[in-house]
Amino acid sequence: MGSAYNENEIVSNLQLFEKMYDVVRLVDPLGKQILIYNDGNVSEYSQKCFIYWGKNKICDNCISMRAYNENKSFVKVEYSGNSILTVLAIPVESNKGRVVVELMKDTTDSLLIEHGSDFGSSMYQERIDGINSLAFMDVLTEVYNRRYINEKLPVDMLNAALSKHGLSIILADIDFFKKVNDSYGHLAGDKVLKVFSATLKQCLKREIDWIARFGGEEFLICLPGARIDKATHIAEEMRSAIENTAINYDGIDIRITVSLGISVINAGETVTLEELIEKADKKLYLAKANGRNRVEI
């Protein structure tokens, strides 16, 4: 592996892209900071990078974070104002750590729209958001997937550290799920997973809270800004809701329970992603060991 580029070297080479793209910028996806390159000059964009898209929250499909995490280039389509942009994100190793070069081009006039189509801006936005969300959704349960956890959770953890508001996660695992598949078949198991995830989602009241399928019958719930008492209340609400839900499949009512483990980042506390998930996993294991159908903190 070669040595990392000096940040000034990276900036000086951005001129190669200036004639090819409408916007050339250097992004620090963890700090959400931007350097804009224009006519040989570099200026710092003072606001968080998602403000560039006219949004007031971090993008669900943050291409910079994805390129940063997986250390490879990605392309996506994004809607901004009345323009449809094609965005290319390229990770580069600098002497200050990994950064991402983002190249953007307005491709609105390049799109082939059937004559007579009455697509308005809202229709474009809906279609593009739908395409982008596919990369982060679990098709079966219609919640986020493991990739979303890998890209969104580090961002929420960073925001928690900067805001000093803390963060909680919950790991929820269906008890004896194998017995459901063995007794009723895998189609019944799929139905259980769908109802299970939908029931958990109903317990989340804030837009900033989210749920993702961690793997198999295990799900991760992220609660930005939530302290231990709030996280415990939500986890207990989930446990009770699942216990009291009858899942009808082929005329049969299937009953399940759930075990939940909670992990918390308190204000001012520094925790890695692995440590946060490992702590929740240990609490989940303790809930299983202590009889299942319970919450451990």
Backbone torsions as a table, in degrees:
resi	resn	phi	psi	omega
1	MET	NA	130.4	-177.7
2	GLY	-73.5	168.5	179.7
3	SER	-71.6	157.1	-178.1
4	ALA	-73.8	148.7	177.7
5	TYR	-73.8	146.1	168.7
6	ASN	-69.8	141.8	-177.4
7	GLU	-57.6	-35.5	178.2
8	ASN	-65.4	-34.7	177.4
9	GLU	-64.6	-41.4	179.0
10	ILE	-61.5	-47.2	-178.4
11	VAL	-61.7	-42.3	-177.7
12	SER	-64.7	-27.2	-179.3
13	ASN	-86.8	-5.0	179.0
14	LEU	-67.1	-21.3	179.9
15	GLN	-62.1	-21.3	178.4
16	LEU	-61.9	-26.9	-175.3
17	PHE	-98.8	-8.2	-170.2
18	GLU	-61.2	-37.5	-178.4
19	LYS	-81.1	-16.4	-175.4
20	MET	-93.2	-26.1	-174.0
21	TYR	-128.2	155.9	-179.0
22	ASP	-78.6	-35.1	-179.8
23	VAL	-132.8	130.8	176.1
24	VAL	-124.8	125.3	-178.5
25	ARG	-147.5	156.8	178.1
26	LEU	-111.1	125.4	-171.8
27	VAL	-120.1	134.8	167.5
28	ASP	-100.5	99.2	-171.9
29	PRO	-68.5	-24.9	178.8
30	LEU	-76.0	-45.3	177.9
31	GLY	-83.2	-8.0	-179.4
32	LYS	56.4	40.5	178.8
33	GLN	-111.2	153.9	-174.1
34	ILE	-134.0	140.3	165.6
35	LEU	-112.7	122.4	-179.8
36	ILE	-96.4	131.2	178.7
37	TYR	-104.2	127.1	-178.8
38	ASN	-153.6	121.5	177.9
39	ASP	52.7	42.3	176.2
40	GLY	81.7	-2.2	-179.5
41	ASN	-111.9	146.8	179.0
42	VAL	-116.7	129.2	177.7
43	SER	-130.5	148.6	-179.4
44	GLU	-85.6	130.5	175.1
45	TYR	-84.1	114.9	-167.2
46	SER	-70.3	-23.0	-176.9
47	GLN	-96.3	166.8	177.4
48	LYS	-61.7	151.7	-170.7
49	CYS	-64.1	-29.7	-177.4
50	PHE	-71.6	-17.4	176.0
51	ILE	-64.9	-27.9	179.1
52	TYR	-57.2	-31.9	-177.9
53	TRP	-90.2	5.4	-179.8
54	GLY	76.9	25.0	-179.2
55	LYS	-110.0	157.0	178.0
56	ASN	-109.8	17.1	177.2
57	LYS	-150.2	163.0	179.7
58	ILE	-62.8	137.4	-178.7
59	CYS	-63.2	136.2	175.4
60	ASP	-63.7	-29.8	-177.3
61	ASN	-112.7	52.8	-176.7
62	CYS	-63.3	103.8	-176.3
63	ILE	-68.9	-30.4	178.3
64	SER	-66.2	-43.2	178.9
65	MET	-64.9	-37.4	179.6
66	ARG	-66.1	-44.6	177.6
67	ALA	-64.8	-38.1	179.1
68	TYR	-64.4	-48.2	-176.0
69	ASN	-68.4	-43.7	-174.0
70	GLU	-93.7	-5.9	176.9
71	ASN	53.9	46.2	173.1
72	LYS	-153.0	163.3	-174.1
73	SER	-79.3	148.7	178.0
74	PHE	-139.7	155.7	177.3
75	VAL	-125.9	142.0	174.2
76	LYS	-147.2	166.5	175.4
77	VAL	-109.0	135.8	-177.7
78	GLU	-135.3	146.1	179.1
79	TYR	-104.1	129.5	179.8
80	SER	-140.2	114.0	-177.7
81	GLY	64.5	-120.0	177.0
82	ASN	-107.9	15.5	-176.7
83	SER	-115.2	147.1	173.6
84	ILE	-109.2	118.8	-174.7
85	LEU	-108.5	142.6	168.7
86	THR	-100.0	128.5	-174.1
87	VAL	-119.9	130.9	176.0
88	LEU	-114.8	126.9	179.4
89	ALA	-114.9	125.5	-176.2
90	ILE	-124.6	117.5	178.0
91	PRO	-76.0	139.6	179.9
92	VAL	-136.5	136.1	177.5
93	GLU	-85.6	122.3	177.3
94	SER	-112.9	171.7	178.8
95	ASN	-68.7	-11.2	178.4
96	LYS	-106.5	8.0	-177.6
97	GLY	115.2	178.3	-177.3
98	ARG	-72.3	134.5	174.3
99	VAL	-128.3	171.6	-177.3
100	VAL	-127.1	127.5	172.3
101	VAL	-88.4	123.8	178.5
102	GLU	-110.9	129.1	179.7
103	LEU	-119.3	124.7	-175.0
104	MET	-124.4	139.6	178.9
105	LYS	-138.0	134.9	177.5
106	ASP	-74.6	115.0	-178.3
107	THR	-113.3	19.7	-177.8
108	THR	-56.4	-47.0	-176.4
109	ASP	-76.0	-9.9	-179.0
110	SER	-89.4	-10.4	-177.6
111	LEU	-75.8	141.9	177.3
112	LEU	-97.9	103.7	179.3
113	ILE	-106.0	129.3	-178.7
114	GLU	-58.1	135.7	-179.1
115	HIS	-57.9	132.9	179.2
116	GLY	95.2	-6.9	178.1
117	SER	-66.5	141.5	-178.2
118	ASP	-111.1	38.4	178.1
119	PHE	-63.6	123.0	171.0
120	GLY	-98.8	-178.7	-178.2
121	SER	-61.4	-36.4	-179.9
122	SER	-65.9	-35.2	177.9
123	MET	-67.1	-42.2	176.4
124	TYR	-58.8	-48.3	-178.8
125	GLN	-58.9	-43.4	-179.3
126	GLU	-63.0	-44.9	-178.6
127	ARG	-65.9	-44.5	-178.4
128	ILE	-67.1	-43.9	177.3
129	ASP	-60.1	-37.9	179.1
130	GLY	-64.2	-42.0	178.7
131	ILE	-65.8	-46.0	-178.0
132	ASN	-64.5	-36.0	-176.3
133	SER	-69.5	-22.0	-178.8
134	LEU	-58.3	-33.6	-177.9
135	ALA	-69.3	-18.2	-173.7
136	PHE	-117.5	5.2	-177.2
137	MET	-108.0	142.2	171.0
138	ASP	-84.1	117.9	-170.8
139	VAL	-61.6	-41.0	-175.6
140	LEU	-68.4	-51.6	-171.1
141	THR	-93.6	-12.5	179.5
142	GLU	60.8	31.0	166.7
143	VAL	-115.5	178.7	-179.4
144	TYR	-67.8	163.6	-178.0
145	ASN	-108.1	-174.8	-176.9
146	ARG	-64.4	-34.5	177.9
147	ARG	-60.5	-39.8	179.3
148	TYR	-63.4	-39.9	176.4
149	ILE	-57.9	-47.7	-176.6
150	ASN	-63.1	-29.2	-176.0
151	GLU	-99.3	-34.6	-175.1
152	LYS	-89.8	-37.8	-176.8
153	LEU	-61.7	-43.6	176.7
154	PRO	-59.2	-35.7	178.4
155	VAL	-66.4	-45.1	178.6
156	ASP	-64.8	-35.3	177.1
157	MET	-66.0	-40.4	177.5
158	LEU	-64.1	-45.0	178.1
159	ASN	-61.3	-37.2	178.7
160	ALA	-64.1	-39.4	179.6
161	ALA	-68.3	-41.5	-178.2
162	LEU	-70.9	-38.2	-177.7
163	SER	-84.5	-15.4	-177.4
164	LYS	59.3	32.1	178.6
165	HIS	-100.5	-10.7	-179.3
166	GLY	77.6	-177.8	-177.2
167	LEU	-166.3	148.4	176.0
168	SER	-128.8	145.7	169.8
169	ILE	-126.1	153.8	176.6
170	ILE	-125.3	131.7	169.4
171	LEU	-103.2	123.7	-178.0
172	ALA	-119.0	130.4	-177.2
173	ASP	-132.6	129.8	-179.8
174	ILE	-66.9	130.9	179.1
175	ASP	-74.9	134.0	174.1
176	PHE	53.0	41.1	-178.1
177	PHE	-64.2	-31.6	179.2
178	LYS	-58.7	-34.2	179.8
179	LYS	-65.8	-31.9	177.7
180	VAL	-63.9	-48.6	179.2
181	ASN	-63.5	-41.6	-178.2
182	ASP	-68.5	-35.6	-175.1
183	SER	-85.0	-37.6	-171.7
184	TYR	-119.5	-10.4	-179.2
185	GLY	100.0	164.3	-174.7
186	HIS	-71.8	-27.0	176.1
187	LEU	-66.5	-36.7	174.9
188	ALA	-66.0	-40.1	177.4
189	GLY	-60.5	-39.4	177.3
190	ASP	-63.8	-41.4	179.1
191	LYS	-63.0	-41.0	178.4
192	VAL	-61.7	-43.6	179.6
193	LEU	-62.5	-39.9	179.4
194	LYS	-64.1	-48.9	-178.9
195	VAL	-67.3	-39.3	179.4
196	PHE	-58.7	-51.5	-178.0
197	SER	-65.8	-38.2	178.9
198	ALA	-65.1	-37.9	178.9
199	THR	-67.0	-40.8	177.1
200	LEU	-63.0	-42.4	-179.6
201	LYS	-61.0	-35.3	-179.2
202	GLN	-65.1	-19.7	-179.9
203	CYS	-85.4	-7.2	178.5
204	LEU	-96.3	123.3	-173.9
205	LYS	-104.8	-17.2	-176.2
206	ARG	-102.7	147.3	179.9
207	GLU	-65.4	-30.4	-176.3
208	ILE	-77.7	-16.6	176.7
209	ASP	-77.2	146.4	179.6
210	TRP	-148.8	161.9	-178.3
211	ILE	-133.2	141.4	179.9
212	ALA	-139.5	151.6	176.1
213	ARG	-80.4	114.4	-176.7
214	PHE	-78.0	-31.1	178.9
215	GLY	158.0	135.9	178.8
216	GLY	58.9	-122.4	179.5
217	GLU	-102.2	20.5	-178.7
218	GLU	-110.0	135.4	-176.0
219	PHE	-129.2	147.7	177.9
220	LEU	-112.2	131.6	177.7
221	ILE	-115.4	127.1	-179.8
222	CYS	-108.0	131.1	-177.1
223	LEU	-126.8	82.6	-179.6
224	PRO	-59.6	133.6	177.7
225	GLY	79.6	-6.1	-176.9
226	ALA	-83.1	131.8	175.5
227	ARG	-88.5	178.7	-171.2
228	ILE	-61.0	-38.1	-178.0
229	ASP	-67.1	-41.0	179.1
230	LYS	-67.8	-43.6	179.4
231	ALA	-62.6	-39.8	179.0
232	THR	-65.1	-41.6	178.3
233	HIS	-60.8	-45.3	-179.4
234	ILE	-66.3	-42.7	179.4
235	ALA	-61.6	-41.8	179.5
236	GLU	-68.1	-35.9	176.5
237	GLU	-63.8	-40.3	177.5
238	MET	-64.7	-45.5	-179.7
239	ARG	-58.7	-45.5	-178.7
240	SER	-66.8	-41.2	-178.7
241	ALA	-63.2	-41.5	179.2
242	ILE	-66.4	-43.4	-178.8
243	GLU	-61.3	-31.4	-175.3
244	ASN	-100.2	13.9	179.6
245	THR	-105.0	124.2	174.2
246	ALA	-94.9	123.7	-178.4
247	ILE	-100.8	110.1	-176.2
248	ASN	-86.6	124.4	176.2
249	TYR	-136.7	117.9	177.5
250	ASP	53.6	41.5	178.1
251	GLY	80.8	3.7	-179.1
252	ILE	-112.1	133.4	175.1
253	ASP	-89.2	116.5	179.2
254	ILE	-100.7	130.0	179.1
255	ARG	-111.3	135.6	177.5
256	ILE	-133.7	167.9	171.3
257	THR	-131.2	170.6	-177.2
258	VAL	-136.6	143.9	172.0
259	SER	-108.4	142.0	-174.3
260	LEU	-134.8	138.5	175.6
261	GLY	-122.7	137.8	-175.0
262	ILE	-114.6	139.2	173.6
263	SER	-130.3	139.3	-173.6
264	VAL	-128.8	139.3	166.4
265	ILE	-104.4	114.3	178.7
266	ASN	-81.0	160.0	-180.0
267	ALA	-54.9	127.8	178.6
268	GLY	84.9	-4.3	-178.4
269	GLU	-87.6	139.5	178.3
270	THR	-106.0	119.4	-177.5
271	VAL	-138.1	140.5	176.3
272	THR	-82.5	164.2	177.9
273	LEU	-58.7	-44.2	-178.9
274	GLU	-63.8	-40.9	179.9
275	GLU	-66.2	-39.5	-179.2
276	LEU	-63.3	-47.1	-178.6
277	ILE	-70.7	-38.9	-179.4
278	GLU	-62.3	-39.3	179.3
279	LYS	-64.4	-43.9	178.2
280	ALA	-63.8	-38.1	179.4
281	ASP	-64.9	-39.0	177.9
282	LYS	-65.7	-39.4	177.6
283	LYS	-67.3	-36.0	175.9
284	LEU	-64.0	-43.6	177.9
285	TYR	-60.9	-39.0	178.6
286	LEU	-65.0	-39.5	177.3
287	ALA	-61.9	-39.4	177.1
288	LYS	-65.0	-45.7	-177.2
289	ALA	-66.1	-28.8	-178.2
290	ASN	-90.7	14.7	172.0
291	GLY	118.2	-4.2	-179.9
292	ARG	67.5	174.1	-179.0
293	ASN	53.7	48.9	-177.3
294	ARG	-155.3	165.9	178.8
295	VAL	-112.2	134.1	174.8
296	GLU	-123.6	138.6	-178.6
297	ILE	-124.0	NA	NA
